[in-house]
């Protein structure tokens, strides 16, 4: 036992733990990979790896209720398909997911009963994961489950949870359902349940690695990771995409793709002029990437659309232009064209005034002091 | 007899010229940052990098200059004081506003004779100071994002959350054009007044002195 503690402190995963995972069908290599990816994603020193492995082993699994409201199940998909390397095996089997509309076997009253049981038995101790935003218009009739509105369900379930994790941009900030004109009055979890402890993991979809890492952080330290002013964990949203971008050197040099498929684009130049919103977006996409770290939009040659920022559908559009359209002007009128118009109009107006003033002789002052040379 | 009057004290002139230099540099670099029209073939160049470094450097100069000028509104002479920039607050100010406006629109023969700013110019400067303030706040909010845990980000986070990142970017862009429009008007009006008032308006921003005929006051 003492040997194991010493190993954990040195950041080594004890042999016993590795063997136990092997008997569960997860190879030591996969488990070590998982632990090191989690340690790196959480920006922890590598010496924490042993502690993380130990925490995942410990008997402190929190029951989880996963609820989906106005969403497209994209976040569920992203998480179920995560295999970092076998996050499902390690985390999903390990967590006790008591309610998840997409994957649970139970249906109808049975499912509702399971949820209620968890809420009563583990009051103040269970985790809630919310996917999708919550409609409030017309008494919240736009999303009802089991005859109850999403708003009521969220308040009830999140209200007595230990903590809530809002996954995806919809649950975090309202997302696409809340985009103008927002006919259903969709709002984020934070707004729907003001008193609850909510951590936001925006993204469209969220990056499953960030959710897994947040859960691992919770298992290891007994609390959710530190968050910023928008409730996002700093380990995942603490840096701007632009500042960690692999194309950043081309940005600083002044090399920009002017169109998709042009010479600059083929050479991997910066996508700034194609409307990339990397300079406006905080996310760890460049370092963690998506789909087992395979790629992410900018690597694939498409600019960032800022999907993890608040109200991205309203504020980050048009996606292929640097600046938003100016309200009240035609769609094609850019800020610079209008600005140039303002400057030109000023010049013309005062030019005309100048001609008129030059012809005007009756307003000369100090004419009594004038002496012709 | 004409008198020489010391109208613009040195802090007024100094901040005026710092503003001129920074606004020119900030506009040129800003237009490039917003829409980089040069594409350079060598990967080891640093065009955008330099544009941004210069933009940020002059942004600090500009911000300090504007703050010093605003402080001088409480220490300077009567022409520099804040009261000179709110002509609408007094009856005499209103007379000057209407008088200057009528002269500009050819409805009156002579403009009201004033030593410092004329009333319309003072109103324009008040508006420009507001534009400067918005420009500085939005600029440092956008700049501060490079370090979300830094000083600028912590000060400007509410602004970003309220107006959105792209909203601030658009505002920052549009105000540049409004300031360019103002600069065109400002140079024209100073030139016009130099001709019409014959009191050395243009040279006064270099020397501080104007030629005033006391009997006209």
Interface residues (C-beta under 8 A of the other chain):
Chain A: X228 X229 X230 X234 X238 X239 X240 X243 X249 X250 X251 X252 X253 X254 X255 X256 X258 X264 X272 X273 X277 X279 X280 X282 X306 X309 X310 X311 X315 X316 X322 X323 X324 X326 X335 X336 X338 X339 X340 X342 X343 X345 X346 X347 X350 X351 X353 X354 X356 X357 X360 X362 X363 X364 X365 X366 X369
Chain B: X2 X31 X34 X35 X36 X38 X39 X40 X41 X42 X43 X44 X45 X46 X47 X48 X49 X103 X104 X106 X109 X110 X111 X113 X145 X146 X148 X149 X157 X161 X164 X165 X166 X167 X169 X170 X173 X174 X176 X177 X178 X180 X181 X182 X184 X185 X188 X189 X191 X192 X195 X196 X197 X198 X199 X213 X216
